[in-house]
Amino acid sequence: MARVFAVLRGEREEVLALKGLTPSGQLPVGVLSEGKAGLSTAILELKAKIHSFSDARKLDRVNERMPPRRDSMISLSSEPAESPMSVTSERKFTY
């Protein structure tokens, strides 16, 4: 039983490593259907593409982008935000 969990953990780590190497963070299409051999070859192919720091930086560009501005996130919401002070007078708290 321990062997089964060790194999599952190893394959999970390979999947996570492969996701980390892809720019989108997703597995390439058809890799899981090829099994363990498909995972290993996909990892080797992606590692072969990285020869220098600039190559790794290009692949990681998606992860290095700035998060969306807070102003744009607030303007996207459809309901206006209410002040907590205006709502507390209407609520009755029970302890």
C-alpha distances in whole Angstrom, upper triangle without the diagonal:
4,5,5,7,9,10,11,13,14,16,17,19,20,21,23,25,26,27,29,31,32,36,35,31,30,28,30,31,29,26,23,24,24,21,19,23,25,23,24,27,28,27,29,32,33,32,35,37,37,40,42,42,44,41,38,41,42,38,38,41,40,38,41,43,45,44,46,49,49,53,51,48,51,53,51,50,52,53,55,54,55,56,54,58,59,57,56,60,59,56,56,53,52,51
4,5,5,6,9,10,10,12,14,15,16,18,20,21,22,24,26,27,29,31,34,33,30,29,27,30,31,29,26,23,25,25,21,19,22,24,22,23,26,27,26,28,31,31,30,33,35,35,38,39,39,41,39,36,38,40,36,36,39,38,36,39,41,43,42,44,47,48,51,50,47,50,52,50,49,52,53,54,53,54,55,53,57,58,56,56,59,58,55,55,53,52,50
4,5,5,6,9,10,10,12,14,15,17,18,20,21,23,24,26,27,29,33,32,29,28,26,28,29,26,23,21,22,22,18,16,19,21,20,20,23,24,23,25,28,28,28,31,33,33,35,37,37,40,37,34,37,38,35,34,38,37,35,38,41,43,42,45,48,48,52,50,48,50,53,50,50,52,53,55,54,56,57,55,59,60,58,58,61,60,57,58,55,54,53
4,5,5,6,9,10,11,12,14,16,17,18,20,21,23,24,26,28,31,30,27,25,23,25,26,24,21,18,20,19,16,14,18,20,18,19,22,23,22,24,27,28,28,30,32,33,35,37,37,39,37,34,36,37,33,33,37,35,34,37,39,41,40,43,46,46,49,48,45,48,50,48,47,50,51,53,51,53,54,53,57,58,55,56,59,58,55,56,53,52,51
4,5,5,6,8,10,10,12,14,15,16,18,20,21,22,24,26,29,28,25,24,22,25,26,24,21,18,20,20,17,15,19,20,18,19,23,23,22,24,27,27,27,30,32,31,34,36,35,37,35,32,34,35,32,31,34,33,31,34,37,38,37,40,43,43,47,45,42,45,48,45,45,47,48,50,48,50,51,50,53,55,52,52,56,55,52,52,50,49,48
4,5,5,6,9,10,11,12,14,15,16,18,20,21,23,25,28,28,24,24,22,24,26,24,21,18,21,20,16,14,17,19,17,17,21,21,20,22,25,25,24,27,29,29,31,33,33,35,33,30,33,34,30,30,33,32,30,33,36,38,37,40,43,43,47,46,43,46,48,46,46,49,50,51,50,52,53,51,55,56,54,54,58,57,54,55,52,52,50
4,5,5,6,9,10,11,12,14,15,17,18,20,21,23,27,26,23,22,19,22,23,21,18,15,17,16,13,10,14,16,14,14,18,18,17,19,22,23,22,25,27,28,30,32,32,34,32,29,32,32,29,29,32,31,30,33,35,37,37,39,43,43,47,45,43,46,48,45,46,48,49,51,50,52,53,52,56,57,55,55,59,58,55,56,53,53,52
4,5,5,6,9,10,11,12,14,15,16,18,20,21,25,24,20,19,17,20,21,19,16,14,16,16,12,11,14,16,13,15,18,18,17,20,22,22,22,25,27,27,30,32,32,34,31,28,31,31,27,27,31,29,27,31,33,35,34,37,40,40,44,42,40,43,45,42,42,45,46,48,47,49,50,49,52,54,51,52,55,54,52,52,50,50,49
4,6,5,6,9,10,11,12,14,15,16,19,20,23,23,19,19,17,20,22,21,18,15,18,18,15,13,16,17,14,15,18,18,17,19,22,21,21,24,26,26,29,30,29,31,29,26,28,29,26,25,29,27,25,29,31,33,32,35,38,38,42,41,38,41,43,41,41,44,45,47,45,47,48,47,51,52,50,50,54,53,50,51,49,49,47
4,5,5,6,9,10,11,12,14,15,17,19,22,22,19,18,16,19,21,19,16,14,17,16,13,10,13,14,11,11,15,15,14,16,19,19,18,21,23,23,26,27,27,29,27,24,27,28,24,24,28,27,25,28,31,33,33,35,39,40,43,42,39,42,45,42,43,45,47,48,47,49,50,49,53,55,52,53,57,56,53,54,52,52,51
4,5,5,6,9,10,11,12,14,15,17,20,20,17,16,13,16,17,16,12,10,13,13,10,7,11,11,8,10,13,13,12,15,17,17,17,20,22,22,25,27,27,29,26,23,26,27,23,23,26,25,24,27,30,32,32,34,38,39,42,40,38,41,43,40,41,44,45,47,46,48,50,49,53,54,52,52,56,55,53,54,52,52,51
4,5,5,6,9,10,11,12,14,16,19,18,15,14,12,15,17,16,13,11,15,15,12,10,14,14,10,12,15,14,13,16,18,17,18,21,22,22,26,27,26,28,25,23,25,25,22,21,24,23,21,25,27,29,28,31,34,35,38,37,35,38,40,37,37,40,42,43,42,45,46,45,49,50,48,49,52,51,49,50,48,48,47
4,5,5,6,9,10,10,12,15,18,18,14,14,13,16,18,18,15,13,17,17,14,12,14,14,11,11,15,14,11,14,17,16,15,19,20,20,23,24,23,25,23,20,22,23,20,19,23,22,20,23,26,28,28,30,34,35,38,37,35,38,40,38,38,41,42,44,43,45,46,45,49,51,49,49,53,52,50,51,49,49,48
4,5,5,6,9,10,11,13,16,16,13,13,11,13,16,15,11,11,14,14,11,9,11,11,7,8,11,10,8,11,13,13,13,16,17,17,21,22,22,24,21,18,21,22,18,18,22,21,20,23,26,28,28,31,34,36,39,37,35,39,41,38,39,42,44,45,44,47,48,48,51,53,51,52,55,55,52,54,52,52,51
4,5,5,6,9,10,11,14,14,11,10,8,11,13,13,10,9,13,13,11,10,12,11,7,9,12,10,9,13,14,13,14,17,18,18,22,23,23,24,21,19,21,21,17,17,20,19,18,22,24,26,26,28,32,33,36,35,33,36,38,35,36,39,40,42,41,44,46,45,49,50,48,49,53,52,50,51,49,50,49
4,5,5,6,9,10,13,13,9,9,9,12,15,16,13,12,16,16,15,13,15,14,10,12,14,12,10,14,15,13,14,18,18,18,21,22,21,22,20,17,19,19,16,15,18,17,15,19,21,23,23,26,29,30,34,32,30,33,35,33,34,37,38,40,39,42,43,42,46,47,46,47,50,50,47,49,47,48,47
4,5,5,6,9,12,13,10,11,10,12,16,16,13,14,17,17,15,13,15,13,10,10,12,10,8,11,13,10,10,14,15,14,17,18,18,19,17,14,16,17,14,14,17,16,15,18,21,24,24,27,30,32,35,33,32,35,37,35,36,39,41,42,41,44,45,45,48,50,48,49,53,52,50,52,50,51,50
4,5,5,7,10,11,8,8,7,9,12,13,10,11,15,14,13,12,13,11,8,9,10,7,6,9,10,8,9,13,13,13,17,18,18,19,16,14,16,16,12,13,16,16,15,18,21,24,24,27,30,32,35,33,31,35,37,34,35,38,41,42,41,44,46,46,49,50,49,50,54,53,51,53,51,52,52
4,5,5,8,8,5,5,6,9,12,14,11,12,16,16,15,15,16,14,11,13,14,10,9,13,13,10,12,15,15,15,19,19,19,19,17,14,16,15,12,12,14,13,12,16,18,21,21,23,27,28,31,29,28,31,33,30,32,35,37,38,38,41,42,42,46,47,45,47,50,50,48,50,48,49,49
4,6,8,9,6,8,9,12,15,17,15,16,19,19,18,17,18,16,13,14,15,12,10,13,13,10,11,14,14,13,16,17,16,16,14,11,13,13,10,9,12,11,10,13,16,19,19,22,25,27,30,29,27,31,33,31,32,35,37,38,38,40,42,42,45,46,45,46,50,50,48,50,48,49,49
4,7,9,7,9,9,11,14,16,14,16,19,18,18,17,17,15,12,13,13,10,8,10,10,7,8,11,10,10,13,14,13,14,11,9,11,11,7,8,12,12,11,14,17,20,21,24,27,29,32,30,29,33,34,32,34,37,39,41,40,43,44,45,48,49,48,50,53,53,51,53,51,53,52
4,6,5,7,7,8,12,14,13,15,18,18,18,18,18,15,13,14,14,10,9,12,11,8,10,12,11,11,15,16,15,15,12,10,12,11,7,8,11,10,11,14,16,19,20,22,26,28,31,28,28,31,32,30,32,35,37,39,39,42,43,44,47,48,47,49,52,52,50,52,51,52,52
4,6,8,10,10,14,17,16,18,21,21,22,21,21,19,16,18,17,14,13,15,14,10,13,15,12,12,16,16,15,14,11,10,10,8,5,6,8,6,8,11,12,16,17,19,23,25,27,25,25,28,29,27,29,32,35,36,36,39,41,42,45,46,45,47,50,50,49,51,50,51,51
4,5,8,9,12,16,15,17,19,20,21,21,22,19,17,19,18,15,15,17,16,13,15,18,15,16,19,20,18,17,15,13,13,12,9,9,10,7,9,12,13,16,16,18,21,24,26,23,23,26,27,25,27,30,32,34,34,37,39,39,43,44,43,44,48,47,46,48,47,49,49
4,7,9,12,15,14,15,18,19,19,19,20,17,15,17,17,14,13,16,16,13,15,18,16,16,20,20,19,19,16,14,14,14,10,10,12,9,9,13,14,17,17,19,22,24,27,25,24,27,28,26,28,30,33,34,34,37,39,39,43,43,42,44,47,47,45,47,46,47,47
4,6,9,12,11,12,15,16,16,17,18,15,13,16,16,12,13,16,15,13,16,18,17,18,22,22,22,21,19,17,17,16,13,13,15,12,13,16,17,20,20,21,25,27,29,27,25,29,30,27,29,31,34,36,35,39,40,41,44,45,43,45,49,48,46,48,47,48,48
4,6,8,7,8,11,12,13,13,14,11,9,12,13,9,10,14,13,11,14,17,16,17,21,23,22,22,19,17,19,18,14,15,17,15,16,19,21,23,23,25,29,30,33,31,29,33,34,31,32,35,37,39,39,42,44,44,48,48,47,48,52,51,49,51,50,51,51
4,6,6,9,11,11,13,14,14,10,10,12,12,8,10,13,11,11,14,16,15,17,20,22,23,22,19,18,20,18,14,16,18,16,18,21,22,25,25,27,31,33,35,32,31,35,35,32,34,36,39,41,41,45,46,47,51,51,50,51,55,54,52,54,53,54,54
4,6,8,9,10,12,14,14,11,11,14,13,11,13,16,14,14,17,19,18,20,24,26,26,26,22,21,23,21,18,20,21,19,21,24,25,28,28,29,33,34,36,34,32,36,36,33,35,37,39,42,42,45,48,48,52,52,50,52,56,54,53,55,54,55,55
4,6,5,7,9,12,12,8,10,13,12,10,13,16,14,15,18,19,19,22,25,28,28,28,24,24,26,24,21,22,24,23,24,27,28,31,31,32,36,38,40,37,36,39,40,36,38,40,42,45,45,48,50,51,54,55,53,55,58,57,55,57,56,56,57
4,5,5,7,9,9,5,6,9,9,7,10,13,12,13,15,17,17,20,23,25,26,26,23,22,24,23,19,21,23,22,22,26,27,30,30,32,36,37,40,37,36,39,40,37,38,41,43,45,45,48,50,50,54,55,53,55,58,57,55,57,55,56,56
4,5,5,8,9,7,7,11,11,10,12,15,15,16,18,20,21,22,26,28,29,29,26,24,26,25,21,23,25,23,24,27,29,31,31,33,36,38,40,38,36,39,40,37,38,40,43,45,45,48,50,49,53,54,52,53,57,55,53,55,53,54,54
4,5,9,10,8,9,13,13,12,15,17,17,18,21,22,23,25,28,31,32,32,28,27,29,28,24,26,28,26,27,31,32,35,34,36,39,41,43,40,39,42,43,40,40,42,45,47,47,50,52,52,56,56,54,56,59,58,56,57,56,56,56
4,7,7,5,7,10,10,10,13,15,15,16,19,20,21,23,26,29,30,31,27,26,29,27,24,26,28,27,28,31,33,36,35,37,41,43,45,43,41,44,45,42,43,45,48,50,50,53,55,55,59,59,57,59,62,61,59,60,59,59,59
4,6,5,6,9,10,11,13,15,16,17,19,20,22,24,27,29,30,31,28,26,29,28,25,26,29,28,28,31,33,36,35,37,41,42,45,43,41,44,46,42,43,45,48,50,50,52,54,54,58,58,56,58,61,60,57,59,57,57,57
4,5,5,6,9,10,11,12,14,16,17,18,21,22,25,27,28,30,26,25,28,27,24,25,28,27,27,30,32,35,35,38,41,43,46,43,42,45,46,43,44,47,49,51,50,53,55,54,58,59,57,58,62,60,58,59,58,58,57
4,5,5,6,9,10,11,12,14,15,16,19,21,23,26,28,29,25,24,27,27,23,25,28,28,28,31,33,36,36,39,42,44,47,45,43,47,48,45,46,49,51,53,53,55,57,57,60,61,60,61,64,63,61,63,61,61,60
4,5,5,6,9,10,10,12,14,15,17,19,22,25,26,27,23,22,25,24,21,23,26,25,25,28,30,34,34,36,40,41,44,42,40,44,45,42,43,46,48,50,50,53,55,54,58,59,57,59,62,61,59,61,59,59,59
4,6,5,6,9,10,11,12,14,16,17,20,23,24,25,21,20,23,22,19,20,23,22,22,26,28,31,31,33,37,39,42,39,38,41,43,40,41,44,46,48,47,50,52,52,55,56,55,56,59,58,56,58,56,57,56
4,5,5,6,9,10,11,12,15,16,19,21,23,24,21,19,23,22,19,21,24,24,24,27,29,32,33,35,39,41,44,42,40,44,45,43,44,47,49,51,50,53,54,54,58,59,57,58,62,61,59,61,59,59,59
4,5,5,6,9,10,10,13,15,17,20,22,23,19,19,22,21,18,21,24,24,24,27,29,32,33,36,39,41,44,42,41,44,45,43,44,47,50,51,51,54,56,56,59,60,59,60,64,63,61,63,61,62,61
4,5,5,6,9,10,11,13,16,19,20,21,17,16,19,18,15,17,20,20,21,23,26,29,30,32,36,38,40,38,37,41,42,39,41,43,46,48,47,51,52,52,56,57,55,57,60,60,58,60,58,59,58
4,5,5,6,9,10,11,14,17,18,19,16,14,17,17,14,16,19,19,19,22,24,28,28,31,35,37,40,38,36,40,41,39,41,43,46,47,47,50,51,51,55,56,55,56,59,59,57,59,57,58,57
4,6,5,6,9,10,13,16,17,19,15,14,18,18,15,17,21,21,21,24,26,30,31,34,37,40,42,40,39,43,44,42,44,47,49,51,50,53,54,55,58,59,58,59,63,62,60,62,60,61,61
4,6,5,7,9,12,15,17,17,14,14,17,16,14,16,19,20,21,23,25,29,30,33,36,39,41,39,38,42,43,41,43,45,48,50,49,53,54,54,58,59,58,59,63,62,61,63,61,62,62
4,5,5,7,10,13,14,15,11,10,14,13,10,13,16,16,17,19,22,25,27,29,33,35,38,36,35,39,40,38,39,42,45,46,46,49,51,51,54,56,54,56,60,59,57,59,58,59,59
4,5,5,8,11,12,14,10,9,13,13,11,13,16,18,18,20,22,26,28,30,34,36,39,37,37,40,42,40,42,45,47,48,48,51,52,52,55,57,56,57,61,60,59,61,59,60,59
4,5,7,10,13,14,11,11,15,14,13,15,18,20,20,22,25,28,30,33,36,39,41,39,39,43,44,42,44,47,50,51,50,54,55,55,59,60,59,60,64,64,62,64,62,63,63
4,6,9,11,11,8,9,12,11,10,13,15,17,18,19,22,25,27,30,33,36,38,37,36,40,41,39,41,44,47,48,48,51,52,53,56,58,57,58,62,62,60,62,61,62,62
4,6,8,8,5,6,9,10,9,11,14,16,16,17,20,24,26,29,32,35,37,36,35,39,40,39,41,44,47,47,47,50,51,52,55,56,56,57,61,61,59,61,59,61,60
4,7,8,6,8,11,11,12,14,16,19,19,20,22,26,28,31,34,37,40,38,38,42,43,42,44,47,50,50,50,53,54,54,58,59,58,60,63,63,62,64,62,64,63
4,5,5,7,9,10,11,13,14,18,18,18,20,24,27,30,32,35,38,36,37,40,41,40,43,46,48,49,48,51,52,52,55,57,57,58,62,62,61,63,61,62,62
4,5,5,6,9,10,10,12,15,15,14,17,20,23,27,29,32,34,33,34,37,38,37,40,43,45,46,45,48,48,49,52,54,54,55,58,59,57,59,58,59,59
4,5,5,6,9,10,10,14,15,13,16,19,22,25,27,31,33,32,32,36,37,36,38,42,44,44,44,47,48,49,52,53,53,54,58,58,57,59,58,60,59
4,5,5,6,9,10,13,14,14,16,20,23,25,28,31,34,32,32,36,37,36,38,41,44,45,44,47,48,49,52,54,53,55,58,58,57,59,58,60,59
4,5,5,6,9,11,11,12,15,18,21,24,27,29,32,31,31,34,35,34,36,40,42,43,42,45,46,46,50,51,51,52,56,56,54,57,55,56,56
4,5,5,6,9,10,9,12,15,18,21,23,26,29,28,28,31,33,32,34,37,40,40,39,43,43,44,47,49,48,50,53,54,52,55,53,55,55
4,5,5,8,10,10,12,15,18,21,23,27,29,27,27,31,32,31,33,36,39,40,39,43,44,45,48,49,49,50,54,54,53,55,54,56,56
4,6,7,9,10,12,16,18,20,24,27,29,27,27,31,32,30,32,36,38,39,39,42,43,44,47,48,48,49,53,53,52,54,53,54,54
4,5,5,7,9,13,15,18,21,24,26,25,24,28,29,28,30,34,36,37,36,39,40,41,44,45,45,46,50,50,48,51,49,51,51
4,5,5,7,10,13,15,18,21,24,22,22,26,27,26,28,32,34,35,34,37,38,39,43,44,44,45,49,49,48,50,49,51,51
4,6,6,9,11,13,16,19,22,20,20,23,24,23,25,28,31,32,31,35,36,37,40,41,41,42,46,46,45,47,46,48,48
4,6,9,10,13,16,19,21,20,19,23,24,23,25,29,31,31,31,34,35,35,39,40,39,41,44,44,43,45,44,46,46
4,7,9,12,15,18,20,19,19,23,24,23,26,29,31,31,31,34,34,35,38,40,40,41,44,45,44,46,45,47,47
4,6,9,12,15,17,16,16,20,21,20,23,26,28,28,28,31,32,33,36,37,37,39,42,43,42,45,43,46,46
4,6,8,11,14,13,14,17,18,18,20,24,26,26,25,28,29,30,33,34,34,36,39,40,39,42,41,43,43
4,6,9,12,11,10,14,15,15,17,21,22,22,22,25,26,27,30,31,31,33,36,36,35,38,37,40,40
4,6,9,7,7,11,12,12,14,17,19,19,19,22,24,25,28,29,29,31,34,34,34,37,36,39,40
4,5,6,7,9,10,11,13,17,18,18,17,20,21,23,26,27,27,29,32,33,32,36,35,38,39
4,5,5,6,9,10,11,15,16,15,14,17,18,19,22,23,23,26,28,29,29,32,31,34,35
4,5,5,6,9,10,13,14,13,13,16,17,20,22,22,23,26,28,29,29,32,32,35,37
4,5,5,6,9,12,14,14,14,18,19,22,24,24,25,28,30,30,31,34,34,37,38
4,6,5,7,11,12,12,12,16,18,20,23,23,23,25,28,28,28,31,31,34,35
4,5,6,9,9,9,9,12,14,17,19,19,20,22,25,25,25,28,29,32,33
4,5,8,9,9,10,14,16,19,22,21,21,24,27,26,27,31,31,34,36
4,6,9,10,12,16,18,21,23,23,23,26,28,27,28,31,32,35,36
4,6,7,9,13,15,18,21,20,19,22,25,24,24,28,28,31,33
4,7,9,12,16,18,21,19,19,22,24,23,24,27,28,31,33
4,6,9,13,15,17,16,15,19,20,19,20,23,25,28,30
4,6,10,13,15,13,13,17,19,18,19,23,24,27,30
4,7,9,12,11,11,14,16,16,17,20,21,25,27
4,6,8,7,7,11,13,13,14,17,18,22,24
4,5,5,7,9,11,12,13,17,17,21,23
4,6,5,6,9,11,11,14,14,17,19
4,5,5,7,10,11,13,14,18,20
4,6,6,8,10,13,15,19,21
4,6,6,7,10,12,16,18
4,5,5,8,9,13,15
4,6,8,10,14,16
4,7,10,13,16
4,6,10,13
4,7,10
4,7
4
